[in-house]
Amino acid sequence: MDKHAVRSLLEHVAALLELRGEGPERVRAHQVAVERELLASGRSDTLDELREQVPPGLVEMLRIPGLGVAKVRQIHDRLHVESLAELEDAAGDGRLTGLPRFGRRTAEKVLRGIAALRRDSTFRLLHHALDEAQRIAAALAAEGGVRRVEIAGSVRRRREIIRDLDFVVVAGSGSREALVRRLGEVPGVIEFVGKEGVVTLRFASGSVVDVFLATPDDFGVTWIRATGAAQHVADIQARLEGGGGPWPDEESVYRAAGLPWIAPELREGTGEVEAAAAGRLPRLIQQRDVRGFLHCHTNYSDGSTTVAEWATACRDAGYDWVGITDHSESSTYGGGLRAADIARQHAEIDAANRQFDGFRILKGVEADILADGSLDYGPAVLDRFDFVIGSIHTRFGMSEGEMTARVLKAMDDPHMTILGHPTGRLLLSRDPYAIDLERVFERAADRGVAVELNADPHRLDLDWRMVRRARELGVTISLGADAHSIAGMSNVAVGLGIARKGWLEASDVLNSRDADGFLAHARGRGGRAAYA
């Protein structure tokens, strides 16, 4: 690794530590450790572990000119903002200007900085792209002469990384030429080019979008072509040869192709057309199927929400139960739950359960999988929990054989209910660690360990391709929000897109069971007396 790359990473280390409030001596000590690791192997476990400790959205904010570490910490601490989308809202609605030493000019500079990031970024995370797409769709729909606007492309297919934003627009009265002119006049558009039924718009916010123009009679086929991956579109077109419209909706197109409607998430050209023709499409999981909210942190570790606040928010959102999972003791970076505090938290959960009629709070923990494959705390302490998520937060640089053996040993522990974020990836930031997922899935299916689809939009771990493979091998999937505040509840919707993309049905997902069914699964892992 060259000196410039090392220097850049050491600056990144300093920023991560300063976001945590560490002083100069700690910063320098970590930089020395990271530098040694980078020069020795080109990779740093210390840096990987630091990335686990800081919300990725805060790191994204540091890329905005004028927002140094102190201001980002102030925004996070005062406004509980953890993402660029939340920051953009705060800058637009006046909350940012209300902070000490902030003002209107700072808020405007932040908005310009976010726009510049969009212009300069080739790829963006799904949740960022979805927020942008919804705002742009509203702006297009508000324009006179537009009858209908729909999101299309890779956002509609729920790809985890998005490059393009695509829409289909149906005109009201008037010519297509008039519609193109009106699209160029949409508020925020600074440049537009139209040709062959597609208009490209560039917004002052930095977003560049393609708008596919449709008539009411060809809307269905246009939406399919603007949504599907190239292979899916080719497969459908091949089945339509000799057929004709009108095709006012997608159902009419698929019907003409001799197929049932295929959900957008599946339209990747990876066997979904053949499955549809054979009547083997899955009944994809929906939000209403998810009965339990899993993987959330409270103020007992690195969360900002109390037990009672989680229960209230989850009950109000329509869930039947919530599983609390603070970090375990070895996770000093996350303020891990000390063994002495477990009794206090469990008493708090018991008290809250007495207050919530028809809703349950389960006692869980996210226990670190240590380097030797053992779970943090040990059996006597783990016996006190209803369920255990086992996760890796350290030593990411192990070889594939070592990492695989580490995880397989952890899954042999009868306390382990769920394997958390199983590849450790951070999208656009950190590659997955080396691990043989095929062996992990086989062991999970054999031992009855659920594998998490972590819905944090910076993780989305498992990858949707691997979700499908896990399902094929009979692995139960757990949909985990990995939420550290109430705002993190929105992670579930993003994760559901990946679950559907992985062909999951409700029966494949552990927290689609009621609380008794979930606990029966946890108890069945080892038949432990504590669960009798």
LINFENFEN-V866775 format. One record per backbone hydrogen bond with DSSP energy under -1.0 kcal/mol. CO is the residue of the C=O (numbers start at 1). NH is the residue of the N-H. E is the energy in kcal/mol with one decimal. If there is no record, write none. Layout:
# LINFENFEN-V866775
CO_NH_E / CO_NH_E
This chain:
# LINFENFEN-V866775
2_6_-2.2 / 3_7_-2.8 / 4_8_-2.2 / 5_9_-2.1 / 6_10_-2.3 / 7_11_-1.9 / 8_12_-1.7 / 9_13_-2.3 / 10_14_-2.1 / 11_15_-2.1 / 12_16_-2.4 / 13_17_-2.4 / 14_18_-2.5 / 15_19_-2.2 / 16_20_-1.0 / 17_22_-2.4 / 18_21_-1.1 / 23_27_-2.2 / 24_28_-2.6 / 25_29_-2.2 / 26_30_-2.3 / 27_31_-2.4 / 28_32_-2.3 / 29_33_-1.9 / 30_34_-2.8 / 31_35_-2.7 / 32_36_-2.1 / 33_37_-1.9 / 34_38_-2.8 / 35_39_-2.5 / 36_40_-1.8 / 37_41_-2.7 / 38_42_-1.8 / 44_48_-2.1 / 45_49_-2.6 / 46_50_-2.0 / 47_51_-2.2 / 48_52_-1.0 / 55_58_-1.5 / 55_59_-1.0 / 56_60_-1.9 / 57_61_-1.6 / 58_62_-1.1 / 60_63_-1.5 / 61_64_-1.9 / 64_67_-2.1 / 68_72_-2.3 / 69_73_-2.7 / 70_74_-2.0 / 71_75_-2.6 / 72_76_-2.4 / 73_77_-3.0 / 74_78_-2.6 / 75_79_-2.1 / 76_80_-1.3 / 83_87_-2.2 / 84_88_-2.7 / 85_89_-2.0 / 86_90_-2.3 / 87_91_-2.4 / 88_92_-1.7 / 89_93_-2.3 / 90_96_-2.1 / 96_99_-1.5 / 99_102_-1.9 / 103_107_-2.3 / 104_108_-2.4 / 105_109_-2.2 / 106_110_-2.3 / 107_111_-2.2 / 108_112_-2.3 / 109_113_-2.4 / 110_114_-2.5 / 111_115_-2.1 / 112_116_-2.3 / 113_117_-2.1 / 114_118_-2.0 / 115_119_-2.1 / 116_120_-2.2 / 117_121_-1.2 / 124_162_-3.2 / 125_129_-2.5 / 126_130_-2.9 / 127_131_-1.9 / 128_132_-2.3 / 129_133_-2.8 / 130_134_-2.3 / 131_135_-1.8 / 132_136_-2.6 / 133_137_-2.6 / 134_138_-1.8 / 135_139_-1.9 / 136_140_-2.6 / 137_141_-2.5 / 138_142_-1.5 / 140_143_-1.2 / 143_146_-1.5 / 145_172_-3.3 / 148_170_-2.5 / 150_168_-2.5 / 152_156_-1.2 / 153_157_-1.5 / 154_159_-2.4 / 160_126_-1.6 / 162_124_-2.2 / 165_210_-2.5 / 166_152_-2.8 / 167_212_-3.4 / 168_150_-2.2 / 169_214_-2.5 / 170_147_-2.7 / 170_148_-1.5 / 175_179_-1.7 / 176_180_-2.4 / 177_181_-2.0 / 178_182_-2.2 / 179_183_-2.6 / 180_184_-1.8 / 182_185_-1.1 / 183_186_-1.4 / 186_189_-2.3 / 188_204_-3.2 / 191_202_-2.9 / 193_200_-3.4 / 195_198_-1.8 / 197_213_-2.8 / 198_195_-2.7 / 199_211_-3.2 / 200_193_-2.1 / 201_209_-2.5 / 202_190_-3.2 / 202_191_-1.3 / 203_206_-2.0 / 207_203_-3.2 / 209_201_-2.5 / 210_167_-2.2 / 211_199_-2.8 / 212_169_-2.6 / 214_171_-1.0 / 217_247_-2.8 / 218_222_-2.1 / 219_223_-2.6 / 220_224_-1.9 / 221_225_-2.2 / 222_226_-2.2 / 224_228_-2.6 / 226_153_-1.3 / 229_233_-2.4 / 230_234_-2.4 / 231_235_-2.4 / 232_236_-2.2 / 233_237_-2.7 / 234_238_-2.1 / 240_243_-3.0 / 247_220_-2.0 / 249_253_-1.0 / 250_254_-2.4 / 251_255_-2.5 / 252_256_-2.0 / 253_257_-1.5 / 254_259_-3.1 / 255_258_-1.7 / 263_266_-1.6 / 264_267_-1.6 / 266_268_-2.6 / 267_229_-2.4 / 271_275_-2.3 / 272_276_-2.3 / 273_277_-2.4 / 274_278_-1.6 / 275_280_-3.5 / 276_279_-1.2 / 282_284_-1.2 / 286_289_-1.6 / 287_290_-1.6 / 291_320_-3.0 / 291_321_-1.3 / 293_323_-2.8 / 294_481_-2.4 / 295_483_-1.8 / 296_325_-2.8 / 298_301_-1.7 / 298_303_-2.3 / 305_299_-1.5 / 306_310_-2.2 / 307_311_-2.3 / 308_312_-2.6 / 309_313_-2.5 / 310_314_-2.7 / 311_315_-2.5 / 312_316_-2.6 / 313_317_-1.4 / 314_319_-2.4 / 315_318_-1.5 / 320_360_-1.6 / 321_293_-2.4 / 322_362_-3.1 / 324_364_-1.5 / 326_366_-2.8 / 327_337_-3.1 / 328_331_-1.6 / 330_332_-2.1 / 331_336_-2.2 / 332_335_-1.3 / 338_341_-1.8 / 341_345_-2.5 / 342_346_-3.0 / 343_347_-2.2 / 344_348_-1.8 / 345_349_-2.4 / 346_350_-2.6 / 347_351_-2.2 / 348_352_-2.3 / 349_353_-2.6 / 350_354_-1.4 / 352_356_-1.1 / 356_359_-1.0 / 360_322_-2.0 / 362_324_-2.1 / 363_386_-2.9 / 363_387_-1.3 / 365_389_-2.9 / 366_328_-1.4 / 367_391_-2.2 / 368_376_-2.2 / 370_373_-2.3 / 374_370_-2.8 / 378_382_-2.4 / 379_383_-2.2 / 381_384_-1.9 / 382_385_-1.8 / 388_417_-2.3 / 388_418_-2.0 / 389_367_-2.3 / 390_420_-2.9 / 391_369_-3.2 / 399_403_-3.0 / 400_404_-2.5 / 401_405_-2.3 / 402_406_-2.1 / 403_407_-2.2 / 404_408_-2.7 / 405_409_-2.2 / 406_410_-1.7 / 407_411_-2.2 / 410_413_-1.3 / 413_416_-1.7 / 417_450_-2.5 / 418_390_-3.1 / 419_452_-2.9 / 423_433_-2.5 / 426_429_-2.3 / 426_430_-3.4 / 430_426_-2.3 / 435_437_-1.2 / 436_440_-1.8 / 437_441_-3.2 / 438_442_-2.1 / 439_443_-2.3 / 440_444_-2.6 / 441_445_-2.7 / 442_446_-1.9 / 443_447_-2.8 / 444_448_-1.5 / 444_449_-1.5 / 450_419_-2.7 / 451_478_-2.1 / 453_480_-1.7 / 454_461_-1.0 / 456_459_-2.4 / 456_460_-2.2 / 458_427_-3.1 / 461_454_-3.1 / 463_467_-1.9 / 464_468_-1.8 / 465_469_-1.5 / 466_470_-2.7 / 467_471_-2.3 / 468_472_-2.0 / 469_473_-1.5 / 470_475_-2.6 / 471_474_-1.7 / 476_451_-2.5 / 477_510_-3.2 / 478_453_-3.2 / 480_455_-3.8 / 483_297_-2.7 / 484_304_-2.5 / 485_488_-1.4 / 486_489_-2.1 / 487_490_-1.5 / 488_491_-1.7 / 489_492_-1.4 / 490_494_-1.0 / 491_495_-2.8 / 492_496_-2.6 / 493_497_-1.3 / 494_498_-1.2 / 495_499_-2.6 / 496_500_-2.9 / 497_501_-1.9 / 498_502_-1.6 / 499_504_-2.2 / 500_503_-1.9 / 504_285_-2.4 / 505_508_-1.5 / 506_509_-1.6 / 508_477_-2.8 / 509_512_-1.7 / 510_513_-1.6 / 511_291_-1.4 / 511_292_-2.4 / 514_518_-2.5 / 515_519_-2.7 / 516_520_-2.3 / 517_521_-1.7 / 518_522_-2.0 / 519_523_-3.0 / 520_524_-2.1 / 523_527_-2.1 / 528_531_-1.8 / 529_532_-1.6
